């Protein structure tokens, strides 16, 4: 029996925030590795190129195809150059995974407005800029898939006004973009991770808090970046060909139970 081709065989993908902020595997790195495993050629985008280089080494060690690109995705010129690099190096563009994000922060009564702007620019503006340059390239080759990474914070209070607002905005942006570009063959969906354990939050966690987070979910288990990456992979693939404008919560059921721990994480 012939080996089944990968779900992204022949596709070209961009993953922003493709490096991890510390030791281990973050959401962007996991997603990039999974895309490459399923046959995609992946442009690994990060503001710190050494982080993307680590992901590249991981992909190449498995025989995958990828290249790196340094960009500040809040800068439109960088976003345009990023898309052009993907097309020049790999021939086309089929998938964009918008993974860059920062958080958390104080309530509105305490937040510095410059910090508010920084969170909105990083978490929302970046997705607008990357998408506005990616979509025309996808249209040229018959369509594509965009996955925006939001958060459980976009649908439940966590006591961080700027972060929660930005992640709710990502959901609204996803729905608006899906409506605008569906007839052009572009599927646009959103992943809302719960309290996954990644390098981004590792420094804030101790064993007791990690166990508390596990106990707060329906499944009683801890999520990882691979869970988020697998959700993005599904939405990027033809398995999700009839899915657009949706929010996929990857949170062990936390968003639909009263036993959540969003305010204590």
Number of C-alpha atoms within 10 A of each C-alpha: 3 4 5 6 10 15 19 23 15 15 23 26 30 31 26 32 28 36 29 23 17 14 10 14 22 25 28 30 30 24 26 33 27 20 34 27 19 18 18 26 27 29 30 30 29 25 17 17 16 14 21 28 19 15 24 24 14 15 22 14 10 11 11 20 20 25 21 24 22 19 22 19 27 21 15 18 14 17 25 18 16 26 24 18 18 25 18 11 14 20 12 21 29 28 30 28 30 26 23 26 22 15 20 15 19 15 14 13 7 9 14 12 11 8 13 19 13 16 23 22 19 19 29 25 20 22 28 21 18 26 22 15 18 25 23 14 19 21 16 13 12 11 20 28 27 29 27 27 27 31 27 23 25 20 16 16 14 19 17 17 20 24 26 24 19 26 26 20 17 26 25 16 20 27 18 13 21 23 15 12 15 15 10 16 17 25 27 31 27 28 24 24 26 26 25 25 18 20 18 18 14 15 9 10 12 9 8 9 14 19 14 16 25 21 16 22 24 17 13 15 16 20 21 21 21 20 18 25 23 17 20 29 23 15 27 27 20 14 11 14 15 8 13 22 20 17 20 19 21 22 24 21 16 25 22 13 11 10 14 22 20 18 11 10 14
